[in-house]
Each structure stands twice: as C-alpha cells, then as structure tokens.
Amino acid sequence: MHPTQMKTAATFTARIVRGGKWFIAFSPDHMVSLQNPGADVLMKLNIIAPLTESHSGPPSAMSRTILMIGGNSGIGLATARLLQAQGNSLVVAARSAGPLEEMGVPVQPFDAHNPGPLELPPVLDGFVYFPGSITLKPFHRLTAEDFLNDYQINCLGAVAALQAALPALKAAPSASVVLFSSIAVAQGLPFHASIAAAKGAVEGLVLSLAAELAPRIRVNAIAPSLTDTPLAGNLLNSDVKMEAAAKRHPLQQVGDPDDVAQLVSFLLSGASKFFTGQILRPDGGLSSIRTF
C-alpha cells in the first residue's frame, strides 16, 4: 500500500500535501497537522485505506521511482520540484546537490566527463538525463577538444548512466527514458556546429534505443529552443538580449524551464504510453514555421 494519502476506517482522514505535511482531520472542525510522520504514527492512528491525493498537481495512481542525472538548476531543478510535488521518489546523481539538498533529495556524485558507478534501487520507473553544454564558436575556431567535450557531456555521459540504470529499468513493468537534444539539430544555426553534432548523436541514440528496448521501455527526447536557465545565462543576461532572443521565435518568447518540466513529467507518465522514438520540440515554432 502506498502511503502518500490515506483515510481511516473510522471518521478521520490524513492527506499529504507538498512539503510532506499530513493533515489529520478527526472531524470537520478538529484538525491537526504533522510534518513527515513516521509509519508508526500512522499505524497508531489506524490510517489504513487510500484516499485521493490533494497536492496541487494532477493525481497519481502510485509513486514512481525516477532516476535524474543532473537536476540542480534550470530545467532539471524545475523537473525535480514538479516530480516531487507529484509524489514521486527521486534518485539523483549530479555534480553537486545545490537546491536539491533543501528539498530533502539525496544526491550522489556524478561527473559526465568521468562517470562512475551509481547506487540504484532494484527497480526504476523512469530515467532523465539533464547535463548539457552550449559551445558557440565559428567553425574555424572549434577544436577537436571542443567537439569531444560536447560529445562526452551530452551523449557519452548519458550512455554511461543509462547503461548503469538499464537493469533497474528492465525490472519495472514499464519504464520511460527521457534525453535532451536541441533545436540546433533540426534548425541549422550558425556557430552551433559542435553542440549540433553532439545532440544529433543523442537523437540517433533515442531512435535506436526506442527500437531495441520496445515494448517495455519507451525512449524519447526533448529538443528545446533557447530556455531561460543558468546554462543560457550569457545569452539572456540583459533586457536587450532577452528581447532579441524572444523576437527570433514565432511565439515571441524564450523557453520557460517550468514548461519543459511539464513535458518531462508527461513523457515519464502513463499519459505518454503510446510515445516512443519521438523528439518533442518546445521551441516556440522556431524549427518549423515562419511568420513572414
């Protein structure tokens, strides 16, 4: 029985909301609250039957266990907050804990340049890889090291983490893998040769793994346009830059990490059970339409 929200066989209920607080209602006008009560407390209160969740997000039939590689800033942090609010169990590996520590999410070390072993549960329902890079240079100035660095962070780091997680993903009744590409693969952009090459490899990996791991494991990628994150800080660190970037998109805005996080959540959920081998493009229309 999953203890996210429960009710008693008698006259009081317990509901968990964001932040891990339980509200115990003994009657309509008598309510107390507990912060992260232990199982022994709930047993003493005779809380034994499930009740619909009351968090701010959509209800979830059961908690999923999701491995996130990265996640301490930008789209990853927005996703961690959303998935935690939905009642999911997060396993995170990243260079540093950052704000995840304040959320009570344990973080084990992960370096995309030198991936090491991961401590994983026996079953994983989902996998998301967030580490990325933005190397923007004229082609004649790019070195072999630039190309190798982008390829290591964006592709080989994902390969290493996914290979480590694969047994646990295969142990789930069904599982979902989400990787990240870039608009630079579908839309030719100047000075993006290195990152476009690395992310193009990611898209090829997605298609191959989607075929190889079907039907039990779905594999998809998200290819955003410029999104307002710390990684893109140098490109959006003034009102002038922000306005210019927004005007390049048909929808006249840059990406919002919270919007992309919602897309990650969708791909991890059963709502996307008929999606695999797909590259979803939250890019404000930039890769597919023109308004002139």
C-alpha positions in Angstrom: 0.0 0.0 0.0 1.4 3.4 -1.0 1.2 5.8 1.9 1.0 9.1 0.1 -2.5 9.8 1.1 -4.8 7.6 3.2 -8.0 7.5 5.1 -9.1 5.7 8.2 -11.9 3.1 8.5 -13.4 5.4 11.1 -14.1 9.1 10.9 -10.8 10.9 10.3 -8.6 11.3 7.3 -5.0 12.0 6.6 -3.8 13.8 3.5 -0.3 14.6 2.4 0.4 17.8 0.5 3.6 19.5 -0.9 6.4 19.5 1.6 5.5 16.2 3.3 2.9 17.6 5.8 0.0 15.4 6.8 -3.3 17.0 7.8 -5.2 14.7 10.2 -8.9 15.6 10.4 -10.8 14.0 13.3 -14.0 15.9 12.5 -14.9 18.9 10.2 -13.8 21.3 12.9 -10.9 19.4 14.5 -7.7 19.1 12.5 -4.1 18.8 13.4 -1.0 18.6 11.2 2.1 16.5 11.3 5.3 17.1 9.4 6.6 13.9 7.8 5.0 11.5 10.3 6.6 8.1 10.6 4.8 4.9 9.7 4.5 4.1 13.4 2.4 7.2 14.0 0.2 6.5 11.0 -0.4 2.9 12.3 -1.4 4.1 15.7 -3.9 6.4 14.1 -5.3 3.4 12.2 -4.8 5.0 8.8 -5.3 2.1 6.6 -7.1 2.9 3.3 -6.0 5.0 0.3 -7.5 8.4 -0.3 -7.3 10.6 -3.4 -4.2 12.8 -3.3 -4.6 16.5 -2.5 -1.4 18.0 -3.9 -1.5 20.9 -6.4 -0.6 18.7 -9.4 -2.7 16.0 -11.1 -3.4 12.9 -9.0 -1.0 10.0 -9.4 -2.1 6.4 -9.0 1.1 5.5 -7.3 4.6 6.9 -6.7 7.1 6.2 -9.4 10.9 5.9 -8.8 12.7 8.2 -11.1 16.5 8.5 -11.7 17.6 12.0 -12.6 21.1 12.6 -13.8 21.7 16.3 -13.0 18.9 18.4 -11.8 20.4 21.1 -9.5 19.5 24.0 -11.8 17.4 25.1 -14.8 15.1 22.6 -16.4 16.4 19.8 -14.1 15.6 21.7 -10.9 12.1 22.7 -12.2 11.5 19.0 -13.1 12.7 17.8 -9.6 10.3 20.2 -7.9 7.4 19.1 -10.1 8.1 15.4 -9.8 8.5 15.6 -6.0 5.2 17.6 -5.7 3.5 14.8 -7.7 4.6 12.3 -5.0 7.4 10.6 -6.9 10.5 9.1 -5.4 13.6 10.8 -6.8 17.1 9.2 -7.1 19.5 11.9 -8.2 23.1 11.9 -9.3 24.8 15.3 -10.0 28.0 17.3 -9.7 26.6 19.0 -6.6 23.4 18.9 -4.6 22.6 22.7 -4.8 18.9 23.5 -4.1 18.1 19.7 -4.1 19.5 19.5 -0.6 17.0 22.0 0.7 14.3 19.8 -0.9 15.4 16.8 1.1 16.5 15.0 -2.0 19.7 12.9 -1.5 22.3 13.4 -4.3 25.1 11.1 -5.2 28.1 12.3 -7.2 28.1 12.2 -11.0 30.6 13.7 -13.4 29.6 13.5 -17.1 33.3 13.7 -18.0 34.2 10.7 -15.9 31.0 8.7 -15.0 31.4 6.4 -12.0 29.3 3.7 -10.5 25.8 4.6 -9.3 23.9 3.4 -6.3 20.5 2.5 -7.6 17.3 0.8 -6.4 16.4 -2.6 -7.9 13.5 -1.1 -9.9 13.3 2.3 -11.7 10.2 3.6 -13.5 12.0 6.4 -15.2 15.3 7.9 -16.2 16.1 11.6 -17.2 19.5 12.9 -18.3 19.9 16.7 -17.9 23.6 17.6 -18.3 24.3 19.7 -21.3 26.6 22.3 -22.8 26.4 25.3 -25.1 29.6 25.8 -27.1 29.1 28.6 -29.6 32.1 29.4 -31.8 32.7 29.9 -35.5 33.5 26.6 -37.1 37.2 27.5 -37.9 37.8 28.2 -34.2 36.4 24.9 -32.9 39.0 22.4 -31.8 38.8 18.6 -31.6 38.6 19.0 -27.9 35.5 21.2 -28.2 33.8 18.5 -30.2 34.9 15.7 -27.9 33.8 17.7 -24.8 30.3 18.3 -26.1 30.0 14.7 -27.2 31.2 13.4 -23.8 28.8 15.6 -21.8 25.7 15.3 -23.9 26.0 11.8 -25.4 28.6 9.5 -23.7 27.6 10.7 -20.2 24.0 9.7 -21.0 25.1 6.4 -22.4 27.1 5.5 -19.2 24.3 6.5 -16.9 21.7 4.7 -18.9 23.7 1.5 -19.1 24.1 1.6 -15.4 20.3 2.1 -14.9 19.1 -0.4 -17.6 18.8 -3.5 -15.3 16.5 -1.5 -12.9 14.5 0.0 -15.8 14.0 -3.5 -17.2 12.8 -4.7 -13.8 9.8 -2.3 -14.0 6.5 -3.4 -15.7 7.0 -0.4 -18.0 9.6 2.4 -17.9 10.4 5.7 -19.7 13.7 7.3 -20.7 13.9 11.0 -21.4 17.0 12.5 -23.0 17.7 16.1 -24.2 18.5 17.3 -27.7 18.5 20.8 -29.0 16.8 22.9 -31.7 20.2 23.2 -33.3 19.7 19.7 -34.8 16.5 20.4 -36.6 17.2 24.0 -37.4 20.6 25.0 -38.8 22.1 27.8 -36.6 25.4 29.5 -37.1 28.2 28.8 -34.5 26.4 25.7 -33.3 28.4 23.0 -35.2 29.8 21.3 -32.1 26.7 21.1 -30.0 24.5 20.3 -33.0 26.8 17.3 -33.8 26.6 16.1 -30.2 22.9 16.5 -29.9 22.4 14.9 -33.3 24.1 11.8 -31.8 21.6 11.9 -28.9 18.7 11.9 -31.3 20.2 8.9 -33.2 20.6 7.1 -29.8 17.0 7.8 -29.0 15.7 6.2 -32.2 18.0 3.2 -31.9 17.2 2.5 -28.2 13.5 3.1 -28.7 13.5 0.2 -31.3 15.8 -2.0 -29.2 14.0 -1.6 -25.8 10.4 -1.7 -27.0 7.8 -2.6 -25.8 8.8 -2.4 -22.1 10.9 0.8 -22.1 9.9 3.9 -24.0 12.7 6.3 -25.1 12.1 9.9 -26.2 13.9 13.2 -26.3 13.0 16.8 -25.8 14.7 19.4 -28.1 14.1 22.9 -26.7 15.0 26.2 -28.2 16.7 28.8 -26.0 15.4 28.5 -22.5 15.8 30.9 -19.6 18.2 28.8 -17.5 21.7 29.3 -15.9 23.2 27.4 -18.8 21.9 30.0 -21.2 22.7 32.9 -18.8 25.3 34.6 -21.1 22.8 34.7 -23.9 20.0 36.2 -21.9 21.7 38.3 -19.2 20.2 41.7 -20.3 16.9 43.0 -21.4 18.2 43.7 -24.8 19.4 40.1 -25.3 16.2 38.7 -23.8 14.1 40.8 -26.2 16.2 39.9 -29.2 16.0 36.2 -28.4 12.3 36.3 -27.9 11.8 38.1 -31.3 13.5 35.3 -33.1 10.7 32.9 -32.1 7.3 33.0 -33.8 5.7 33.0 -30.4 7.8 36.0 -29.3 9.2 34.4 -26.2 12.0 32.2 -25.0 11.5 28.9 -23.2 10.4 28.6 -19.6 12.0 25.7 -17.6 8.7 25.0 -15.9 7.0 24.4 -19.2 9.8 22.0 -20.2 9.5 20.2 -16.9 5.8 19.6 -17.6 6.8 17.9 -20.8 9.3 15.7 -19.0 6.6 14.7 -16.5 4.3 13.9 -19.4 6.9 11.6 -21.0 7.6 9.8 -17.7 3.9 9.3 -17.1 1.4 6.7 -18.4 -0.2 9.6 -20.4 2.6 9.1 -23.0 2.3 5.3 -23.1 1.9 5.5 -27.0 5.0 7.7 -27.4 8.5 6.2 -28.2 11.2 7.2 -30.5 9.9 10.8 -30.6 11.8 14.1 -30.5 9.4 16.7 -28.9 10.3 20.3 -29.8 9.2 23.0 -27.3 10.8 25.8 -29.4 8.2 28.5 -29.9 7.7 27.4 -33.5 11.3 28.3 -34.5 12.2 25.0 -36.1 9.0 24.6 -38.2 7.2 27.8 -39.1 7.8 31.3 -40.4 5.6 34.3 -39.7 6.8 36.4 -42.6 
